[in-house]
Amino acid sequence: MQLPSPSGHVASWYAASANPAPPRPALEGEIDCDVCVVGAGFTGISAALHLAEKGVSVVVLEASRVGFGASGRNGGQIVNSYSRDMDVIEAKYGEQTARALGDMAFEGNRIIRQRIDAYRIQCDLRDGNLFAACNEKQMQGLREHKALWERYGHRELEMLEGEALKREVNSGRYLGGLVDHSGGHLHPLNLVLGQAAALESLGGRIFEASPVDEVTHGEPVRLRTPGGTVRAQRVVMAGNAYLQGVMPELEGRSMPCGTQIITTEPLDAALARSLIPNDMAVEDCNYLLDYYRLTADNRLLYGGGVNYGGEDPADITAVILPKMLKTFPGLEAVKVDYAWSGTFLMTLNRLPQFGVINGNVYYAQGYSGHGVTSTHLAGRLIAEVMHGPGERFDAFAGIPHYPFPGGRLLRVPLSAIGAWYYQARDKLGL
């Protein structure tokens, strides 16, 4: 049975267990501010909070509710770095870019933890990530991954092979894995709600149910909603996969994708700990990976799969439950209480897109599945480039991005064909 969710959020376990957060008003009339942020997810709230801490007057416009999109629906895993490994970045974009991005690869994680501590955000933070290998090729990939991250100064890593892996995940699917002791997991909706409250405590204003339907460039920029207008000296476009029709120039080089999650009924504490003894977040190394963890009330939260184009499957449980039972066959009698999907934005090179339009409209988007940490880094870099040296923002902004082959019409089927190819390789261990 799926319990009702707060108004405006999808019916997820996150919405049902969210900390109290009263609805914010919709924008009415005309207001002025230093910076207007479009989108109240991780990117937008992170940027707004960093700016407010610098004394900047900030207004946030959100089409639905704070955390409505991927920020309030994701797997809740604090995964370091990006969706492309540093060796790929170096090979494609050069040593200087790789070094700049490598120096920031673990910063988003630290920002999250600093925010939780500074503002006493209750979001069920737990330590530890496990990357699990299904075959020997993936094991070798994890060994190389460990060596690569250590080149960039990340030392909190541990390889586990064979029976040693059972200390962390009790499944017969894996040969071994890599533990990142600095990673972790949390309740993402409560994290973004906590940061939104922190922003408001510093004088920031958030307007919900206020979709932007027109942007007029200039000095100031004018952003029109159904109920009013914001005049801002600078703007942050942080809608990610939910900006369709608002900024067409940001849509052509990315593609919305959907992923699905189910959450079981609460498990007996002993059963829950028998599955993941040290309460880590787990993801496998397949191209279309499975990811899962325990919640604070001992449910198993299990996600996986990608729908290119962002369309929801007709029956989410029917898609994800077989994956969960393949990993943990002993849970066949366990009920599923929640099933939901979320949309994230993928880029062709799997790296986030940063940039500036007309000199005063900043954007960051397209985290390609690594959004929890990368969004928090993006917020800090946007605040930096607006009020100081911009070299770190420019390191991302200088990466070229290209449209998906086939354009808007063919990008979904062509991506699906590519995913099928890599799935076949995963199954064959190639």
C-alpha positions in Angstrom: 0.0 0.0 0.0 1.3 3.5 -0.9 0.6 6.1 1.6 -0.4 9.7 0.6 2.4 12.1 -0.1 2.5 15.8 0.7 0.8 17.9 -1.9 3.0 18.6 -4.9 5.4 15.7 -4.5 5.3 12.3 -6.2 4.1 9.5 -3.9 7.5 8.3 -2.8 8.9 7.1 0.5 10.9 10.3 0.7 7.7 12.4 0.5 5.9 10.3 3.0 8.8 10.6 5.5 9.8 14.2 4.8 10.5 16.6 7.6 7.7 19.2 8.0 8.0 22.0 5.3 5.0 24.3 4.9 4.2 25.3 1.3 5.8 28.6 0.2 3.7 31.2 -1.6 3.5 31.7 -5.3 5.1 34.9 -6.7 2.7 37.8 -7.0 3.6 41.2 -8.3 7.0 42.6 -9.3 10.1 42.3 -7.1 13.9 43.0 -7.5 16.9 41.1 -6.3 20.6 40.7 -7.0 20.3 37.1 -8.2 17.2 35.1 -9.2 17.6 31.3 -9.2 15.3 29.2 -11.3 14.7 25.8 -9.8 14.7 24.7 -6.1 16.6 21.5 -6.4 20.1 20.8 -5.3 21.8 23.0 -7.8 19.5 26.0 -7.3 19.3 25.8 -3.5 23.1 25.1 -3.2 23.9 28.2 -5.3 21.3 30.3 -3.5 22.6 29.3 -0.1 26.3 30.0 -1.1 25.2 33.4 -2.4 23.1 34.3 0.6 26.0 33.4 2.9 27.9 36.1 1.0 25.2 38.7 1.7 23.6 38.5 -1.7 19.9 39.2 -2.2 18.5 36.0 -3.6 15.1 34.9 -4.9 14.3 31.3 -5.9 11.5 30.5 -8.4 10.2 26.9 -8.3 7.6 25.6 -10.7 6.3 23.0 -8.2 7.7 22.5 -4.7 11.2 22.5 -3.2 12.9 19.2 -4.2 10.1 18.2 -6.6 12.5 16.9 -9.3 15.5 14.5 -9.2 16.8 16.2 -6.0 13.9 14.8 -4.0 13.5 11.4 -5.7 17.0 10.0 -6.3 18.8 7.0 -4.7 20.2 9.2 -1.9 23.8 8.0 -2.5 26.7 10.3 -1.9 29.0 9.1 -4.8 32.2 10.9 -5.3 33.6 12.3 -8.6 31.7 12.4 -12.0 30.0 10.0 -14.4 33.2 10.0 -16.4 36.5 8.7 -14.9 39.5 11.0 -14.7 41.5 9.0 -17.2 38.8 9.6 -19.8 38.7 13.3 -19.0 42.4 13.6 -19.3 42.5 11.7 -22.6 39.8 13.8 -24.2 40.3 17.2 -22.7 43.9 17.3 -21.6 46.0 17.2 -18.4 45.2 20.7 -17.3 41.4 20.1 -17.4 41.8 16.7 -15.8 43.8 18.2 -12.9 41.3 21.0 -12.4 38.4 18.6 -12.3 40.3 16.1 -10.3 41.0 18.7 -7.6 37.3 19.2 -7.2 36.1 15.6 -7.6 35.5 15.0 -3.9 34.5 18.5 -2.9 30.7 18.1 -3.4 30.7 15.3 -0.7 32.5 17.7 1.7 30.0 20.5 1.0 27.1 18.3 1.8 28.6 17.2 5.1 29.5 20.8 6.0 25.9 21.9 5.3 24.4 19.2 7.4 26.7 20.1 10.3 26.4 23.9 10.0 22.6 23.9 9.7 21.8 20.8 11.8 19.9 19.1 8.9 18.2 15.9 9.9 18.5 13.7 6.8 19.6 10.2 8.0 23.3 10.6 6.9 25.2 7.3 6.9 28.8 6.6 5.8 30.1 4.3 3.1 29.6 3.3 -0.6 30.3 0.0 -2.1 30.8 -0.5 -5.9 30.1 -4.2 -6.6 31.6 -6.2 -9.4 29.6 -8.9 -11.2 32.5 -10.4 -13.2 36.2 -10.4 -13.4 36.4 -7.6 -16.0 34.5 -5.4 -13.6 36.8 -6.4 -10.8 39.8 -5.3 -12.8 38.0 -2.1 -13.6 37.6 -1.4 -9.9 41.3 -2.1 -9.2 42.1 0.5 -11.9 39.5 2.9 -10.5 41.1 2.7 -7.1 44.5 3.4 -8.4 43.2 6.3 -10.5 41.4 8.0 -7.6 44.5 7.6 -5.4 46.4 9.5 -8.1 44.1 12.4 -7.3 44.6 12.1 -3.5 41.6 10.0 -2.6 42.8 7.4 -0.1 39.7 6.2 1.7 39.3 3.1 -0.5 39.3 -0.6 0.2 39.2 -3.5 -2.2 37.2 -6.5 -1.1 37.3 -9.9 -2.9 35.4 -13.1 -2.5 34.1 -13.9 1.0 35.4 -10.5 2.3 32.6 -8.9 0.4 30.0 -10.6 2.5 31.0 -8.3 5.3 29.2 -5.5 3.4 26.6 -7.1 1.1 25.1 -10.6 1.5 24.4 -11.5 -2.1 25.7 -14.2 -4.4 25.8 -11.9 -7.5 29.2 -10.4 -6.9 32.9 -11.4 -7.1 34.1 -8.5 -5.1 33.9 -4.7 -4.7 35.4 -1.4 -3.9 34.5 0.4 -0.7 34.6 4.2 -0.6 34.6 4.9 3.1 34.2 8.7 2.5 31.0 8.2 0.6 27.6 7.5 2.1 23.8 7.9 1.8 21.0 10.1 3.1 17.4 11.2 2.7 17.8 13.6 -0.3 14.5 15.4 0.0 15.2 16.2 3.7 18.6 17.4 2.7 17.3 19.9 0.1 14.4 21.0 2.5 16.9 21.6 5.2 19.1 23.7 3.0 16.0 25.7 1.8 15.2 26.5 5.4 18.8 27.6 5.9 18.5 29.9 2.9 15.4 31.5 4.3 17.0 32.0 7.7 19.6 34.2 5.9 16.9 36.3 4.1 16.6 34.3 0.9 13.1 34.1 -0.6 11.6 31.0 -2.2 8.4 31.1 -4.3 6.8 27.7 -5.1 4.1 27.1 -7.8 5.9 29.8 -9.8 7.0 28.4 -13.2 9.0 30.8 -15.3 7.3 31.2 -18.7 9.4 34.0 -20.2 12.9 35.2 -19.8 13.8 38.7 -21.2 17.5 39.2 -21.4 19.1 42.5 -20.5 20.3 44.4 -17.4 18.4 43.5 -15.4 17.0 40.2 -16.6 13.2 39.9 -16.3 11.7 36.6 -15.4 7.9 36.3 -15.8 5.7 33.8 -14.0 1.9 33.5 -14.1 1.6 35.7 -11.1 4.4 38.2 -11.3 7.9 39.3 -12.5 11.4 39.2 -11.0 14.0 41.7 -12.1 17.5 40.4 -11.3 21.0 41.6 -12.1 22.0 38.0 -12.5 20.2 34.7 -13.0 21.0 31.0 -12.3 19.2 28.5 -14.5 19.0 25.4 -12.3 16.0 23.5 -13.6 18.1 20.7 -15.1 15.7 18.2 -16.8 12.7 20.5 -16.1 13.6 23.5 -18.2 11.8 22.5 -21.4 10.6 25.5 -23.2 12.2 28.0 -20.8 15.7 28.2 -22.3 15.7 26.4 -25.7 19.5 27.0 -26.0 20.1 24.6 -23.1 17.9 21.7 -24.4 19.6 20.6 -27.6 22.8 19.1 -26.0 21.2 16.9 -23.3 18.5 14.3 -22.9 16.1 13.7 -20.1 16.2 10.1 -18.7 14.1 8.3 -16.2 15.1 5.9 -13.5 12.9 3.9 -11.1 12.9 3.1 -7.4 10.9 0.8 -5.2 10.9 0.7 -1.4 9.9 -2.4 0.6 7.8 -2.5 3.8 9.9 -2.1 7.0 12.1 -5.2 7.4 12.9 -6.9 10.7 16.1 -5.3 12.0 18.0 -8.5 11.9 16.9 -9.3 8.4 17.9 -5.8 7.2 21.3 -6.0 8.7 21.8 -9.5 7.2 21.5 -7.9 3.8 23.8 -4.9 4.2 25.6 -5.5 7.5 27.3 -2.1 7.8 24.5 -0.1 6.3 26.4 1.1 3.2 24.9 2.2 -0.1 25.6 -0.3 -2.9 25.7 0.0 -6.7 26.9 -2.5 -9.2 29.2 -1.9 -12.1 26.9 -2.7 -15.0 26.3 -0.1 -17.7 22.6 0.1 -16.6 23.4 -0.3 -12.9 21.3 -1.4 -9.9 21.6 0.7 -6.7 20.2 0.1 -3.3 20.5 0.8 0.4 18.6 0.6 3.7 16.5 3.5 4.9 16.4 4.7 8.5 13.3 2.6 9.2 14.9 -0.6 7.8 13.2 -0.6 4.4 15.2 -1.7 1.4 15.3 1.0 -1.2 16.2 -0.4 -4.6 16.6 1.4 -7.9 17.8 0.7 -11.4 17.2 1.0 -15.1 17.1 4.0 -17.4 14.3 5.1 -19.7 15.7 7.3 -22.4 13.5 10.3 -23.0 12.2 10.2 -19.4 9.0 8.3 -20.0 7.7 6.3 -17.0 7.1 2.6 -17.4 3.5 1.4 -16.9 4.4 -0.7 -13.9 7.5 0.4 -12.0 7.3 -2.5 -9.5 7.2 -5.0 -12.3 10.4 -3.5 -13.7 12.4 -3.2 -10.5 11.2 -6.0 -8.3 12.9 -8.8 -10.4 16.2 -6.9 -10.1 15.8 -6.8 -6.3 15.0 -10.5 -6.1 17.9 -11.4 -8.3 20.1 -9.7 -5.7 18.3 -10.9 -2.6 16.2 -14.0 -3.5 15.1 -14.4 0.2 12.9 -11.3 0.0 10.2 -12.9 -2.3 7.6 -12.6 0.4 8.4 -8.9 1.3 5.8 -6.3 0.2 6.6 -3.2 -1.8 5.1 -0.1 -0.3 6.4 2.6 -2.7 7.3 2.8 -6.3 8.2 6.0 -8.2 10.4 7.4 -10.9 12.5 10.5 -11.4 14.0 12.3 -14.4 17.6 13.2 -14.6 19.5 14.9 -17.4 22.2 13.1 -19.4 24.8 14.7 -21.6 26.6 12.9 -24.5 30.0 13.0 -22.8 28.4 12.3 -19.3 30.0 15.5 -17.9 28.0 18.4 -16.5 27.4 21.5 -18.6 28.4 24.8 -17.2 28.2 28.2 -18.9 27.1 31.8 -19.1 24.5 33.3 -21.5 24.5 37.0 -22.4 27.0 37.7 -19.7 24.7 37.4 -16.7 22.7 34.2 -17.0 24.6 31.3 -15.5 23.7 27.6 -15.7 24.8 24.2 -14.6 23.0 21.0 -15.6 23.4 17.5 -17.0 25.1 15.6 -14.1 24.3 12.2 -15.8 23.5 10.2 -12.7 26.1 11.8 -10.3 23.9 14.7 -9.3 23.9 14.5 -5.5 27.5 15.6 -5.1 28.1 17.4 -8.4 25.1 19.8 -7.8 26.5 20.9 -4.5 29.9 21.6 -6.1 28.1 23.5 -8.9 26.4 25.8 -6.5 29.7 26.8 -4.9 31.3 27.4 -8.3 28.5 29.6 -9.5 28.7 31.7 -6.3 32.5 31.9 -6.9 32.4 33.0 -10.5 29.8 35.7 -9.6 31.9 37.2 -6.9 35.5 36.4 -7.4 37.9 34.2 -9.4 36.1 32.1 -11.9 38.8 29.6 -12.9 37.1 26.6 -11.3 33.8 27.3 -13.0 35.6 27.9 -16.2 37.3 24.5 -16.0 33.9 23.0 -16.5 32.6 25.7 -18.9 35.5 25.1 -21.2 34.5 21.5 -21.9 32.9 21.2 -25.3 29.4 19.6 -25.5 27.8 18.2 -28.6 24.2 17.2 -29.4 23.2 13.5 -29.4 23.5 11.8 -32.8 20.2 11.9 -34.6 19.0 15.1 -33.0 15.9 15.3 -30.9 14.0 12.8 -33.1 16.5 9.9 -33.0 18.5 10.5 -29.8 16.2 8.2 -27.7 16.2 5.1 -30.0 19.9 5.5 -30.8 20.7 5.7 -27.1 18.6 2.7 -26.3 20.4 0.7 -29.0 23.7 1.7 -27.4 22.5 0.7 -24.0 21.4 -2.7 -25.3 24.9 -3.2 -26.6 26.6 -2.4 -23.3 24.0 -4.5 -21.4 24.9 -7.5 -23.6 28.6 -7.0 -22.9 27.9 -6.8 -19.1 26.0 -10.1 -19.3 28.8 -11.8 -21.2 31.5 -10.3 -19.0 33.2 -8.5 -21.9 
